[in-house]
Structure formats: C-alpha cells, structure tokens
Amino acid sequence: MDETVAEYIRRTVLKIPKDELKMMLQKWGFLSEAQLQTLNFHQIKDNISQEVVQLCEENSADIKQAAVLDIIYNHIYQNKRMWSVYQMKKSGEELEYFDITDFKKKFKRRLRSALKNVTITFKEYEDNAIWIRVAWGTPHKKPNQYKPSYVVYHSQTPYVFISSSVLKSTLPLLCQALIVASNYHDIREMELRSHSLNSLKDIVFKRYSQNFQTCSPKPLQGGNGEPENADTRIVEENRSEKERIHRLNQRAFGSGPQPKLEFAQYRLETMFKSDPKMDVLDKKEPFRCLVKFSSPHLLESLKSLAPAGMADAPLSPLLTCIPHKARNYFKIREKGGLYPESFVSP
C-alpha cells in the first residue's frame, strides 16, 4: 500500500469520533468482520488508527477505498461542509431513463479529458442520492486528497448540491461533467448556501411547507366596551398586538421549524415613483441591485424580527419569499414602486 494512502486512511480514522469508529468501519465494509474483531477500540485513537492502517495493508487498500471511507464520514457529518445549490436545465421537457452506470462513465470521461490527475469516487445511498468525491491534481502533481470537492446529485431531478474545494478553477470542470453525465444542457447556481444539506433539500424539493402572504391583513378589531382604566387598555392592546404578530408570522412562515439557510441572494429590479411636477427622474429606467442575506439561521432570524419589535408585521414579501423564490434563481422584479406590492419572476 502506498504511503500517501496509508497516511490518508490514518488521518480519516483520527477525524471520526471514537464511539462511532466501529460503526463507520462496518459501514465502510472494506475490512472483514473478523479483522474488525481484532481491533481494540478501548485504546487511544492514534493506536487504533495505526492498527486500521495495518489491516488495510493486508487488504492492499488503494486511494479509492480510502475515499469511500471519507465519503461515509462526510455523509454522516455533512454539516461540517458549506453546500451550494445548482439547478440544471434541459432543452426540452422529455424525461429519460436514468442509468447510473452510464452516468458514472460519462462523468469520469468528461472530467479526465480535461484533467488527468484527478481521483473520482462514487457512493450511492437509499434516497436516490449519488455522492461524488473529486480530489484535484494538476498536470504535474497528484490529486490533493485533503481538499476534495463533494457533489450530491439526486437522479431524476435537476438539482445538484456542491461543496467545492478551495480551488475555484475546478468548479467549471465539475459543472461541465455534471451536465454531460446527466444529459442536461445548462447549469446555474441558485445563490443558496448552508451547512445544512437537508435544509437545502427541503427547500428545493418542496418538502418545506411555507405560507405566502398575498395581502396585508387588517389588524384585530377591539371590543365595543371601554376599559376601566388606561393600564387595562395598554395590557389589552399589547396582548392583541402580540396575537396579531403571531398570526401574521404563522401565515408568512408556517407553524413548523424553518430550514437552516445561511446565505441567500437575489437580483431586485424596481421602478421608482415620483411626482411628475418634481421631475426627479429624467429617464424611466428601473433601479437594479443585488440583495444578499446571511445569518447562522437566516429564516429563523427573519421570523423573529416582528416578535422582537425590530420590524413591522407583516414582513415585506422581499423577506418572506426567499425559500419560494429560490426555485426561480431569486430573480425578482418588483411592480408598482419602491415599496413592494407584488412580484413576478421574469
């Protein structure tokens, strides 16, 4: 076994929490049950890693087997990576039978035609997800196994989730290989990013149910009777206002927990309204800008604005539409003026 492969396996084992090490090695399936029985999981992890390497040497492990163990680790600890969403498009609406063998062959052929020093590893999961690990090299250097790109592709869907390496130049190669292998003709980033891969899936696969407001509801109407004193009236007004905000928040965001989204971006195009007599705008050109949102938990942060008194309820559709508009690349055109009333996707 190559020394670089041995060192990579050792480092991968050291990343795995000690109480989960046996379970992950079993999932890996490269070592036999008899070999696993010889491991002492009660000693320090460095000694365990050395024993695992020795067993892998007996089995003549190569970098592809080592990469599978790394995929298993990243599948379980997927929140340690930052994920971006990409959407692919076909020229027509026809549906094609998906052949996993053909997909792998086309993907590898396309990528290796552009870069020979590359390690490509696949692993399939039960939810029709294909995990792809790509370690990048250069024309004169072997692939760097410690800075790979990860791709999660769900067959029969146009959505791809990518956790890229620090080498930004590899992303176009990765995207080209994906559209060729999956028989699409275009791919675009949706400007959605999060450490929570499952939350991104919930949004794009519409597994997340969010209500969208279509009009501004009227405030609660108070009773006919006058309160006995000012304090009672203030308490009643505060209670009614909290109920109103809670109801509007549920109408905008739904009652369940929000998907954990950390970054969203869309392009805004709006027409300004001004008094014709003031002649402020010489040309009727729309105002265009790029709107970016980021937070450790973006949707929950937006949901908490009104209850915290930091924004009026209901929130602007600019904020509540983020998960819905994600499926349209967040390209939003405003109609009617600076303050949004309705939106359409171009």
N, C-alpha and C positions, 0 to 999 in steps of 0.2 A: 504493500500500500504506500502511495506517495506521502511524503512528509507533510506537504501542504494539506492533503486530505485528512490526515491524522490530526493535525492541529485544528483544522476547522471543526471536525467532529468533537474534539475535546472542548473547544470554546462553546459550541452549541449546547453540549451537555451542561456546562457550567451556567448557562443562562436559565436553564429550566429549574423551577423551584424543587427542592429536594423531595417534598412529599408528593410531587406529581411526576417524578422522574420515571418510576417504574411504569406508570400508566402510559406515558408518551413513548417509551421504548417499545411497549407492547403494540401501540397503535402503529408505530414505525414498521414493525414486522420483519425487519432485516435480521435481527438476532432471534435464534430459536428459543422456545420456552426453556429448554434445558440449559442454554447459555445464560438466560436471564436468572435462572435459579442459582447460578454460581456467583452472582453479584451480591456484595454485601452493601445494602442500601442504608446501613446504620453508621457507616464511617463518614469521614468528611468528604465533601463533594469533589474535591480535587482528586482524591484517591479513586472515587467512583468513576470519574471521567477517564482516568488512566486505564482502569480495568475495561471500560467500554471500548476504548481505542484498541486494546489488545484483542478483544473478541472480534472487532471489526477487521483487524489484520488477518485473523484466521479465516474470515469470510471474504477476504480480498475486496473490501469496500472501495468504491470509486467516488468521485465527486457528485455523481448523480444520486447515489444512495444517500450521501450526506445531505444533499439539497432537499431530499424528501423529508428528512427529519426537521430541517429548518422550516419547511412549509407547514408541517404539523404544529410546530411551535407558534408560528405566526398566525395560523388559523385559530388556535386557542387564545392567543394573546394579540388578536388583531387590533385592539385599541391602542397598542403601542406605536402604531404607524399612522401617518396622516394620509387619508384617502380622498381622491378627487373623482368626480363622476364625469363620464364621457358618454355621448349619445351618437350612435351610428345611424346612417340613413341609406335606404335602398333607392334605386331609380324607379322601381315600381312597387306595387303592394303585394306581389306574389310571395307566397310562403314556400320555402324549400325545406326538404328533409335534411335534418342536421346529422352529419356523420362525424363523430368525434375523431375517428382515425384520420379522416381527410383533413379536418381542422388542424390537427397537430402537424401533419405532414406539410401543409401549406404554410403554417406559421413558421416552422423551423426553416423551410426552404427560403422563404422571403427574408427572414432575419439574417440567415447565414450568407445570403447572396450579397448583403450589404456589409456584414461584419463577420469574419470567420472566427475570431477569438471571442466566443460567447457560449455560455452554458445555459441551456434551456431545459427546465424541468416542469412536468405537469402532474397534477393530482386532482382526481375527480371526487366530488362529495355528493351526498344523497340529494341535496336540493337543486340538482342540475347545475351546480356551480363548478366551473373549471378554474382551479388555481394554477397560475403560471408564474414561475420564478425565473427571472433572467439576470444572470451575472454578466457584467460587461467587461470586455477587454479592449485592447487597441490592436492595430495591425502588428505591433511588435511586443505586446505584453499579454500575459494570460489574464483571464477574467478575474476581477476582484470579487471574491465570494462574500466579502463583508459589506458591500454596498449594492445589493441587488435591487431590481425593480420587481414589484408584485402586481399581478393583474388578476382580477376576479371577473370572470365572464359567465353570465347565465345564458345557456343556449336558448334559442328561440326568442330572445329579447334583444333590443338594440342597445342595452346599457352595459357599460364596462366600468369597473372600479379600479383605479390605478393608484398604487403607492410607488412613486418613482424614486430612483436613486438620485444622488446629488448631481449627477451628470445630466444636465438639461438637454444636451445634444442628443441623448439617446431616445428621448420621447418621440420625435417624429418617426424614427425607425420602428419603435414599438407600435405606434398608431397605424403605420402602413401595413405592418404584418397582421394586425388585427382585422383591418377591413378586407384584406386579401383572403385571409383564412376563413372569415365568416361571410364572405360574398356580399359585403356592403360596398358602397362607393364613396362614402364621406364619413368623417368623424369630427365631432366638435366638443370642446369642454363646456360643461354646463355651469361652471363657476360655483360649484357646491363642494365644500370641503369639510371634513370632520374626522376625528379619530374614531368615531363610532360608525363602523361599516354597516351595522344592522340598521341604524337610524337612516342612513342614506338610502338603503334598500327600501325601507318603509315608505320614504317619500316618493321615489321614482316608480316603485311598483304599486303605488296607491294603497299600501297596506295601512297607511296612516289616515285616519278619518278626521278631516278638519272642516269646520263650518266656515262659510264665507259670507260676510255681510253684504247685502245688496242695497241697503238703505240705512239711514240713521234713525234708529228707533226713538220714539218720543220718551221723555222722562216719565217716571211714575207720577200719577196724579195723586195729590194728597187728599185726605178726607175733608168733609164739609165742616166738621166741628173745629173750633179754635182751641188750641192747647191752653191749659190753665195758666202757664207762665212761660217765660222766654226759655228757661232751661229745658223744659219738656219739649218745646218746639225744636230746639237745637238738636237734642238727642234723637228726635224723630226724623229730622232732616238728614242727620248723619247716617242713621240706620237705612233710610230709604235710598240714599246715595250709594252706600255700600252694596245694597241689594241690586241696584241698577248696574253698577260697575261689574258685579259678579255675573249678572245675567248677560251683559254685553260681551264680557270676556269669554263666557262659555259659547256664545253664539259665534264669536270670531275664531276661537281656538279649539273648541270642543272641550269635553269634560275630562278626557284622559291625559296621561303624561305626554309631553312633547318629544318628538325625535331629537336626539342630541346633535344639533347642527352647529358648527363653529365658524363657518365662513359662507357668505352668500354675496353675490354681485349681480347687478343688472344695469342695463342702459335705460336712461329715462329721457323721454322727448316730450316737451311741454310747450304750449303756446301761452304767452303772457297776455293778460287782459289789461288794457289801459284806456283811459278816457280819450276819445278821438280829439277833443279840443286841446289836450295837453301835448299831443303829438310826441310822445316819448319814444315810440318805436317807429323808425323810418321804414324798416322792412318787416314783412310778416314772416320772418324766419323763426323756426322753432328753436327753443333752447335745449341743448343736449348736454347730458352729464352722465358720469359713471358713478353709480351708488354702490358703496361697499359696506357690508356689515360684518363684524367679527366679535365673538364672545366665547367664553368657555362653554356656554349653553345658550345659544342665540335665541331660540324660540321661547324658552322659559323666561329669558330676560325680557323679551318683548311682552310676554303675557303678564309679567309682574309690574309693568310700567304704570298702568292705570290704578291698580290696588294700592301701589306705593305713593300715589299722588304726583307722579312725575310726568304724567301725560293725561289728557282728557280722554274719556270714553265716549263713543267707541274710538279705537285707534284708527289711524288712517289706513286705507287699503294698501298703501305703499308698504306697510309693515306686515299686515295680516295676510297678504297674498304671497309671501315668499315661498312656502312649500308648493303652492299651486303653480306659480309661475316658473318654478324650477324645471318643470317638464317642457317649458317653452323657451329655454335658454335665458330666462329672466329678461327678455326684451319686451319692455312695456312702453306703450305710447299713451300719454295722457290726453284726454279730450276735455276742453272746457276752461282751462285756466291753470293758475299756479297751484291752487288747492284742488287735489284730485277728486273727481266725482265718479268717473267710470274709466275702465281700462280695457283695451283690446290688444291682443298680440298681433304684431304685424305679420 
